């Protein structure tokens, strides 16, 4: 909902959240292969810059997610997407979010600045015409996450304190809308990836009804069952087939990855 008269919102606000991060550090790089059925369809990278950045005089991690189609997929569905979040090192909340979408002929460029003093998101975006800029302001919760920073926040949680079936609520803001997301902790499993066999924590975000996924439990995210808690595998059951995002290469981890010893 577009807001006006921001001064009408009272001055009382919650203290800034402090998240205990022992899971990631600058310089971490994760590389993935994206499979559509048996087809190797795309490459994806999740990368934390080697240096901290300052946004609104706060030190931030710069996390960048890139994805691009490859091979035969590139002929009929050309994707060159970049998503970037500047994440406060103390609260693991976003200070700024950026995305550049290039999918076939579709283009969209967007910057979201999160004003933590007023709890608003200032959005500036345009599609094909750089001169046709749209600017909007939205009221958001104090603990709001963008789609990239939300993954890093989930990595800071202690899953030893949670029981299978427990729901984690993440307040998300995406595409100019509030999108509260319930993430279900499903317990621990062992998964096979291109990087090796890894003990993992399984999370299932409840998906809203849509035309892409098969039901609300269609997506499973597997984080390494160690202090890193890096995403090692993502599986999605879609109406048009199965998609798997598979870790194959990594560097700059803060802690040792908990691999399963091979006999």
Secondary structure as UniProt FT lines:
FT   HELIX           6..8
FT   TURN            26..27
FT   STRAND          29..36
FT   TURN            37..38
FT   STRAND          39..48
FT   STRAND          53..55
FT   TURN            56..57
FT   STRAND          58..69
FT   TURN            71..72
FT   HELIX           73..76
FT   STRAND          79..88
FT   TURN            89..91
FT   STRAND          94..103
FT   TURN            104..105
FT   STRAND          106..115
FT   TURN            116..119
FT   STRAND          120..126
FT   TURN            130..131
FT   STRAND          134..139
FT   TURN            142..143
FT   HELIX           147..155
FT   HELIX           159..161
FT   TURN            164..165
FT   STRAND          167..174
FT   TURN            175..176
FT   STRAND          177..193
FT   TURN            194..195
FT   STRAND          196..205
FT   TURN            216..217
FT   STRAND          219..224
FT   STRAND          231..238
FT   TURN            239..240
FT   STRAND          241..251
//
